[in-house]
Amino acid sequence: MPQIVINTRPVERAATLTQHLQAAGLTVIEMPMLTLRPRPTTDLDIALMHQWLTGEYKALVIVSPTAAASGLVAWQSLEHEKHKYKAKDSNDKYAQRLPEGLSLPSPLIAVGEATAAEFSQVRIDTTNYQILQPETANNEGMLAMPEIDSLQAGDKLLIWRGLGGRRLLVDTLQARGVHIDSIAWYERTMPIDAMAEYQQWQQAFLTHSTASDIALPKQSKPIVVISSAAAFEHWSSIVNDEQPKMLKKEQNTDAVADIAERPSLTLKDFSYVVLGERLANMVAAQHLSYWRVEDLSPDTILSAINFKI
């Protein structure tokens, strides 16, 4: 039976990993544990954007492709408005045209390739500052960058992010006295059909195991890719909530005898590939089998899965 991998990444970020793992011969089930929902842009968000555009921050850190795309829209809108205002009193036809590129007011640090790629959609003037990436696409990698490592007490850093998420970068820099401002362009919620998708998959998995006469302890555990604490919390609630429901369902049918043979799955019936120390500690606290990775590149995740297999 091929190794099963459950990809819990949001729909917008799942395809590349799924395709890479499938090409390696794995059976991949896409089961998103997060939905990325845009948040209304506030007056404070716009004020922070204005401060960044006037050069008040030493750098801008962008932690995800969704944050990059949302922030880019706001950036373009503000530049458009600024140019229109400047051109009002000008008869110069060139001045009335939109600038051909966006000008960076500080170094821009994109946490990974997908995040940086969002900026390839527009023309950006990198004469004064560059779009940079850490060698390792995570908080630890960003902390090692000279542009971040050199920040001192009183320096200001702006972060584009989603609501919640890892705080290693923020906590480390704040302890150093660096002033951190952030704009949360989106929030993470549980998909409304997550429970139904899990129920459907579990029923098919247990039915196949029974038909194949393979006892659960003897077959290879499905591997679950978890990239955030929120995703793990959602996954845990779905798996744990499903157990009493499955038992009740069996007791209300004529298949009571199947309860022992077809138990509902528990968290320990899966192995996990998790991102970073915080998630590893959460999974270890529940005595679950896991492999920790430091970035979410498909190659890294596949290497971890092959190591476990």
C-alpha beads as a LAMMPS data file, in Angstrom:
LAMMPS data file: protein, C-alpha beads

309 atoms
308 bonds

1 atom types
1 bond types

-500.0 500.0 xlo xhi
-500.0 500.0 ylo yhi
-500.0 500.0 zlo zhi

Masses

1 110.0

Atoms # bond

1 1 1 0.000 0.000 0.000
2 1 1 1.589 3.339 -1.049
3 1 1 2.584 5.744 1.711
4 1 1 -0.262 8.190 2.393
5 1 1 0.586 11.841 3.033
6 1 1 -2.052 14.307 4.201
7 1 1 -1.243 17.826 3.046
8 1 1 -2.926 20.284 5.429
9 1 1 -1.533 23.416 3.751
10 1 1 -4.092 26.079 2.712
11 1 1 -5.565 25.603 -0.760
12 1 1 -3.539 28.514 -2.133
13 1 1 -0.254 26.909 -1.030
14 1 1 -0.882 23.169 -1.361
15 1 1 -0.436 22.403 -5.068
16 1 1 3.360 22.605 -5.389
17 1 1 3.946 20.274 -2.452
18 1 1 1.238 17.853 -3.574
19 1 1 2.653 17.594 -7.092
20 1 1 6.200 17.081 -5.799
21 1 1 5.185 14.292 -3.444
22 1 1 2.995 12.608 -6.063
23 1 1 5.897 12.643 -8.511
24 1 1 7.877 10.727 -5.880
25 1 1 5.225 8.003 -5.835
26 1 1 3.372 8.996 -2.677
27 1 1 -0.417 9.080 -2.296
28 1 1 -1.306 12.646 -1.323
29 1 1 -4.597 13.722 0.238
30 1 1 -5.183 17.471 0.274
31 1 1 -7.048 18.295 3.479
32 1 1 -6.594 22.004 4.292
33 1 1 -6.702 22.881 7.980
34 1 1 -6.535 26.622 7.331
35 1 1 -8.490 29.095 5.255
36 1 1 -6.817 32.447 4.655
37 1 1 -9.426 35.184 4.973
38 1 1 -8.601 38.830 4.154
39 1 1 -8.936 41.344 6.990
40 1 1 -10.289 44.862 6.498
41 1 1 -7.518 47.425 6.065
42 1 1 -7.573 49.857 8.985
43 1 1 -6.488 53.497 9.284
44 1 1 -3.571 52.291 11.402
45 1 1 -2.498 49.912 8.628
46 1 1 -2.459 52.798 6.143
47 1 1 -0.566 55.002 8.599
48 1 1 2.097 52.302 8.996
49 1 1 2.346 51.994 5.215
50 1 1 2.898 55.760 4.932
51 1 1 5.616 55.576 7.592
52 1 1 7.336 52.772 5.693
53 1 1 7.148 54.665 2.395
54 1 1 8.797 57.701 4.007
55 1 1 11.741 55.581 5.177
56 1 1 11.015 55.247 8.890
57 1 1 11.807 51.507 9.011
58 1 1 15.171 49.797 8.661
59 1 1 13.560 46.944 6.755
60 1 1 10.260 45.336 5.758
61 1 1 9.816 41.619 6.497
62 1 1 7.131 39.682 4.610
63 1 1 6.317 36.236 5.969
64 1 1 4.019 34.701 3.332
65 1 1 2.860 34.990 -0.291
66 1 1 -0.611 36.045 0.897
67 1 1 0.847 38.886 2.961
68 1 1 2.985 39.919 -0.012
69 1 1 0.042 39.980 -2.418
70 1 1 -2.202 41.926 -0.030
71 1 1 0.482 44.426 0.926
72 1 1 1.457 44.944 -2.689
73 1 1 -2.096 45.968 -3.566
74 1 1 -2.078 48.571 -0.784
75 1 1 1.392 49.783 -1.791
76 1 1 0.357 50.272 -5.417
77 1 1 -2.797 52.095 -4.350
78 1 1 -0.879 54.524 -2.135
79 1 1 1.702 55.202 -4.845
80 1 1 -1.087 55.813 -7.349
81 1 1 -2.771 58.303 -5.026
82 1 1 0.515 60.088 -4.287
83 1 1 1.331 60.450 -7.962
84 1 1 -2.145 61.757 -8.804
85 1 1 -1.833 64.361 -6.046
86 1 1 1.553 65.540 -7.286
87 1 1 0.322 65.762 -10.861
88 1 1 -2.766 67.862 -10.086
89 1 1 -1.007 71.188 -10.468
90 1 1 1.301 70.082 -13.245
91 1 1 0.785 70.507 -16.979
92 1 1 3.683 68.192 -17.693
93 1 1 2.231 65.158 -19.487
94 1 1 5.091 62.974 -18.227
95 1 1 4.365 63.952 -14.630
96 1 1 0.737 62.969 -15.046
97 1 1 1.658 59.430 -15.984
98 1 1 2.058 56.752 -13.347
99 1 1 5.672 55.977 -12.417
100 1 1 7.035 52.977 -14.263
101 1 1 8.180 51.218 -11.091
102 1 1 7.705 51.123 -7.347
103 1 1 10.664 52.430 -5.377
104 1 1 11.780 50.532 -2.268
105 1 1 12.202 52.781 0.796
106 1 1 14.118 50.060 2.689
107 1 1 15.413 46.515 2.176
108 1 1 12.521 44.101 1.585
109 1 1 12.968 40.652 3.111
110 1 1 10.761 37.882 1.724
111 1 1 10.776 34.710 3.819
112 1 1 10.813 32.334 0.830
113 1 1 10.769 31.882 -2.937
114 1 1 6.982 31.957 -3.242
115 1 1 6.791 35.171 -1.221
116 1 1 9.501 36.852 -3.283
117 1 1 7.809 35.704 -6.495
118 1 1 4.783 37.884 -5.729
119 1 1 6.919 40.934 -6.469
120 1 1 7.893 39.671 -9.905
121 1 1 4.379 40.622 -11.027
122 1 1 5.229 44.337 -10.889
123 1 1 8.202 46.490 -11.738
124 1 1 10.183 47.474 -8.654
125 1 1 13.119 49.875 -8.657
126 1 1 15.902 48.189 -6.688
127 1 1 18.509 50.909 -7.278
128 1 1 18.772 51.800 -3.589
129 1 1 17.493 48.656 -1.862
130 1 1 17.069 45.010 -2.799
131 1 1 14.482 42.246 -2.384
132 1 1 16.296 39.758 -0.156
133 1 1 15.701 36.214 1.088
134 1 1 17.198 34.294 4.017
135 1 1 19.258 31.199 3.255
136 1 1 16.762 29.176 5.299
137 1 1 13.127 30.171 4.772
138 1 1 12.028 30.610 8.389
139 1 1 12.314 32.901 11.412
140 1 1 15.735 31.548 12.330
141 1 1 16.978 32.191 8.806
142 1 1 15.789 35.789 8.913
143 1 1 17.428 36.395 12.297
144 1 1 20.748 35.325 10.768
145 1 1 20.559 37.901 7.959
146 1 1 22.888 40.926 8.357
147 1 1 19.959 43.305 7.787
148 1 1 18.154 41.802 10.797
149 1 1 21.128 40.787 12.920
150 1 1 22.430 44.381 12.889
151 1 1 19.212 45.916 14.249
152 1 1 19.737 47.730 17.534
153 1 1 17.625 49.264 20.288
154 1 1 15.528 52.068 18.849
155 1 1 15.550 50.735 15.276
156 1 1 12.182 50.110 13.663
157 1 1 11.066 47.072 11.663
158 1 1 7.796 46.565 9.789
159 1 1 6.284 43.102 9.230
160 1 1 3.566 42.071 6.768
161 1 1 1.940 38.895 8.058
162 1 1 -1.252 37.036 8.906
163 1 1 -2.975 37.271 12.268
164 1 1 -1.216 35.007 14.779
165 1 1 1.673 32.825 13.643
166 1 1 5.179 32.270 15.008
167 1 1 6.655 34.969 17.245
168 1 1 10.335 33.984 17.386
169 1 1 11.446 36.860 15.163
170 1 1 9.313 39.430 16.997
171 1 1 10.180 38.240 20.503
172 1 1 13.906 38.058 19.782
173 1 1 14.082 41.560 18.289
174 1 1 11.857 43.148 20.929
175 1 1 14.106 41.702 23.637
176 1 1 16.925 43.550 21.870
177 1 1 14.984 46.815 22.049
178 1 1 13.933 46.921 18.397
179 1 1 10.548 48.546 17.763
180 1 1 8.276 46.201 15.805
181 1 1 5.174 47.243 13.902
182 1 1 3.107 44.772 11.913
183 1 1 0.194 44.708 9.517
184 1 1 -1.966 41.566 9.606
185 1 1 -3.422 41.437 6.108
186 1 1 -5.331 38.178 6.688
187 1 1 -6.428 35.715 9.354
188 1 1 -6.423 31.927 9.544
189 1 1 -9.670 30.071 10.195
190 1 1 -10.717 26.432 9.989
191 1 1 -12.311 25.540 6.624
192 1 1 -16.032 24.924 7.056
193 1 1 -15.814 21.560 5.290
194 1 1 -12.699 20.322 7.133
195 1 1 -14.631 17.955 9.407
196 1 1 -16.661 16.489 6.545
197 1 1 -13.526 15.932 4.454
198 1 1 -11.801 14.149 7.316
199 1 1 -14.841 11.957 8.018
200 1 1 -15.072 10.951 4.365
201 1 1 -11.365 10.142 4.131
202 1 1 -11.307 8.218 7.427
203 1 1 -14.278 6.069 6.418
204 1 1 -12.595 5.176 3.111
205 1 1 -9.261 4.501 4.832
206 1 1 -10.756 2.215 7.490
207 1 1 -12.937 0.434 4.940
208 1 1 -9.901 -0.235 2.744
209 1 1 -7.910 -1.471 5.737
210 1 1 -10.710 -3.858 6.706
211 1 1 -11.178 -5.108 3.134
212 1 1 -7.422 -5.647 2.787
213 1 1 -7.326 -7.407 6.159
214 1 1 -4.495 -5.092 7.292
215 1 1 -4.491 -4.301 10.994
216 1 1 -3.908 -0.611 11.727
217 1 1 -0.801 -1.202 13.875
218 1 1 0.825 -3.230 11.069
219 1 1 0.402 -0.749 8.219
220 1 1 2.426 2.373 7.587
221 1 1 0.981 5.362 9.413
222 1 1 -0.382 8.163 7.239
223 1 1 1.962 11.146 7.451
224 1 1 0.455 14.561 8.145
225 1 1 2.272 17.726 7.068
226 1 1 1.638 20.495 9.615
227 1 1 3.012 23.988 9.017
228 1 1 1.514 26.054 11.849
229 1 1 0.198 25.826 15.396
230 1 1 -3.270 26.842 14.207
231 1 1 -3.309 24.005 11.670
232 1 1 -2.274 21.480 14.333
233 1 1 -4.959 22.747 16.722
234 1 1 -7.601 22.389 14.009
235 1 1 -6.336 18.928 13.054
236 1 1 -6.351 17.793 16.692
237 1 1 -9.878 19.039 17.285
238 1 1 -11.165 17.233 14.198
239 1 1 -9.461 13.920 14.966
240 1 1 -10.346 13.997 18.664
241 1 1 -13.933 15.079 18.007
242 1 1 -14.385 12.301 15.470
243 1 1 -13.674 9.461 17.920
244 1 1 -16.871 9.655 20.015
245 1 1 -18.895 10.296 16.860
246 1 1 -17.573 7.151 15.181
247 1 1 -18.305 5.041 18.266
248 1 1 -21.823 6.415 18.522
249 1 1 -22.410 5.806 14.813
250 1 1 -21.325 2.173 15.126
251 1 1 -23.511 1.614 18.179
252 1 1 -26.555 2.904 16.333
253 1 1 -26.208 0.367 13.546
254 1 1 -26.140 -3.394 13.236
255 1 1 -22.357 -3.287 12.849
256 1 1 -21.547 -3.174 16.561
257 1 1 -19.217 -6.123 16.077
258 1 1 -17.044 -3.989 13.800
259 1 1 -16.118 -1.538 16.568
260 1 1 -12.987 -3.420 17.547
261 1 1 -11.969 -4.020 13.945
262 1 1 -12.727 -0.518 12.664
263 1 1 -11.919 1.941 15.436
264 1 1 -11.811 5.620 14.701
265 1 1 -8.294 6.924 14.246
266 1 1 -6.500 8.822 16.983
267 1 1 -3.697 11.369 16.764
268 1 1 -1.231 8.555 17.478
269 1 1 -2.335 6.674 14.356
270 1 1 -0.501 9.294 12.281
271 1 1 3.082 10.452 11.948
272 1 1 3.833 14.133 11.473
273 1 1 6.173 16.400 9.553
274 1 1 6.176 19.701 11.448
275 1 1 7.786 23.101 10.938
276 1 1 10.143 24.437 13.585
277 1 1 10.728 24.102 17.307
278 1 1 7.373 25.429 18.542
279 1 1 5.357 22.874 16.576
280 1 1 7.778 20.087 17.419
281 1 1 7.279 20.813 21.110
282 1 1 3.479 20.788 20.722
283 1 1 3.551 17.415 18.975
284 1 1 6.150 15.938 21.352
285 1 1 4.027 16.972 24.340
286 1 1 1.348 14.563 23.092
287 1 1 3.896 11.770 22.577
288 1 1 3.310 11.665 18.822
289 1 1 5.721 10.421 16.187
290 1 1 7.135 13.316 14.177
291 1 1 9.979 14.683 12.091
292 1 1 10.914 18.348 12.393
293 1 1 11.819 20.457 9.349
294 1 1 13.162 24.009 9.253
295 1 1 11.504 25.116 6.011
296 1 1 8.535 24.129 3.861
297 1 1 10.245 23.510 0.546
298 1 1 8.894 20.361 -1.151
299 1 1 12.396 18.841 -1.249
300 1 1 12.820 19.301 2.510
301 1 1 9.446 17.727 3.271
302 1 1 10.059 14.815 0.912
303 1 1 13.450 14.168 2.534
304 1 1 11.801 14.053 5.950
305 1 1 9.127 11.644 4.720
306 1 1 11.716 9.381 3.077
307 1 1 13.707 9.385 6.309
308 1 1 10.646 8.255 8.263
309 1 1 9.739 5.589 5.734

Bonds

1 1 1 2
2 1 2 3
3 1 3 4
4 1 4 5
5 1 5 6
6 1 6 7
7 1 7 8
8 1 8 9
9 1 9 10
10 1 10 11
11 1 11 12
12 1 12 13
13 1 13 14
14 1 14 15
15 1 15 16
16 1 16 17
17 1 17 18
18 1 18 19
19 1 19 20
20 1 20 21
21 1 21 22
22 1 22 23
23 1 23 24
24 1 24 25
25 1 25 26
26 1 26 27
27 1 27 28
28 1 28 29
29 1 29 30
30 1 30 31
31 1 31 32
32 1 32 33
33 1 33 34
34 1 34 35
35 1 35 36
36 1 36 37
37 1 37 38
38 1 38 39
39 1 39 40
40 1 40 41
41 1 41 42
42 1 42 43
43 1 43 44
44 1 44 45
45 1 45 46
46 1 46 47
47 1 47 48
48 1 48 49
49 1 49 50
50 1 50 51
51 1 51 52
52 1 52 53
53 1 53 54
54 1 54 55
55 1 55 56
56 1 56 57
57 1 57 58
58 1 58 59
59 1 59 60
60 1 60 61
61 1 61 62
62 1 62 63
63 1 63 64
64 1 64 65
65 1 65 66
66 1 66 67
67 1 67 68
68 1 68 69
69 1 69 70
70 1 70 71
71 1 71 72
72 1 72 73
73 1 73 74
74 1 74 75
75 1 75 76
76 1 76 77
77 1 77 78
78 1 78 79
79 1 79 80
80 1 80 81
81 1 81 82
82 1 82 83
83 1 83 84
84 1 84 85
85 1 85 86
86 1 86 87
87 1 87 88
88 1 88 89
89 1 89 90
90 1 90 91
91 1 91 92
92 1 92 93
93 1 93 94
94 1 94 95
95 1 95 96
96 1 96 97
97 1 97 98
98 1 98 99
99 1 99 100
100 1 100 101
101 1 101 102
102 1 102 103
103 1 103 104
104 1 104 105
105 1 105 106
106 1 106 107
107 1 107 108
108 1 108 109
109 1 109 110
110 1 110 111
111 1 111 112
112 1 112 113
113 1 113 114
114 1 114 115
115 1 115 116
116 1 116 117
117 1 117 118
118 1 118 119
119 1 119 120
120 1 120 121
121 1 121 122
122 1 122 123
123 1 123 124
124 1 124 125
125 1 125 126
126 1 126 127
127 1 127 128
128 1 128 129
129 1 129 130
130 1 130 131
131 1 131 132
132 1 132 133
133 1 133 134
134 1 134 135
135 1 135 136
136 1 136 137
137 1 137 138
138 1 138 139
139 1 139 140
140 1 140 141
141 1 141 142
142 1 142 143
143 1 143 144
144 1 144 145
145 1 145 146
146 1 146 147
147 1 147 148
148 1 148 149
149 1 149 150
150 1 150 151
151 1 151 152
152 1 152 153
153 1 153 154
154 1 154 155
155 1 155 156
156 1 156 157
157 1 157 158
158 1 158 159
159 1 159 160
160 1 160 161
161 1 161 162
162 1 162 163
163 1 163 164
164 1 164 165
165 1 165 166
166 1 166 167
167 1 167 168
168 1 168 169
169 1 169 170
170 1 170 171
171 1 171 172
172 1 172 173
173 1 173 174
174 1 174 175
175 1 175 176
176 1 176 177
177 1 177 178
178 1 178 179
179 1 179 180
180 1 180 181
181 1 181 182
182 1 182 183
183 1 183 184
184 1 184 185
185 1 185 186
186 1 186 187
187 1 187 188
188 1 188 189
189 1 189 190
190 1 190 191
191 1 191 192
192 1 192 193
193 1 193 194
194 1 194 195
195 1 195 196
196 1 196 197
197 1 197 198
198 1 198 199
199 1 199 200
200 1 200 201
201 1 201 202
202 1 202 203
203 1 203 204
204 1 204 205
205 1 205 206
206 1 206 207
207 1 207 208
208 1 208 209
209 1 209 210
210 1 210 211
211 1 211 212
212 1 212 213
213 1 213 214
214 1 214 215
215 1 215 216
216 1 216 217
217 1 217 218
218 1 218 219
219 1 219 220
220 1 220 221
221 1 221 222
222 1 222 223
223 1 223 224
224 1 224 225
225 1 225 226
226 1 226 227
227 1 227 228
228 1 228 229
229 1 229 230
230 1 230 231
231 1 231 232
232 1 232 233
233 1 233 234
234 1 234 235
235 1 235 236
236 1 236 237
237 1 237 238
238 1 238 239
239 1 239 240
240 1 240 241
241 1 241 242
242 1 242 243
243 1 243 244
244 1 244 245
245 1 245 246
246 1 246 247
247 1 247 248
248 1 248 249
249 1 249 250
250 1 250 251
251 1 251 252
252 1 252 253
253 1 253 254
254 1 254 255
255 1 255 256
256 1 256 257
257 1 257 258
258 1 258 259
259 1 259 260
260 1 260 261
261 1 261 262
262 1 262 263
263 1 263 264
264 1 264 265
265 1 265 266
266 1 266 267
267 1 267 268
268 1 268 269
269 1 269 270
270 1 270 271
271 1 271 272
272 1 272 273
273 1 273 274
274 1 274 275
275 1 275 276
276 1 276 277
277 1 277 278
278 1 278 279
279 1 279 280
280 1 280 281
281 1 281 282
282 1 282 283
283 1 283 284
284 1 284 285
285 1 285 286
286 1 286 287
287 1 287 288
288 1 288 289
289 1 289 290
290 1 290 291
291 1 291 292
292 1 292 293
293 1 293 294
294 1 294 295
295 1 295 296
296 1 296 297
297 1 297 298
298 1 298 299
299 1 299 300
300 1 300 301
301 1 301 302
302 1 302 303
303 1 303 304
304 1 304 305
305 1 305 306
306 1 306 307
307 1 307 308
308 1 308 309
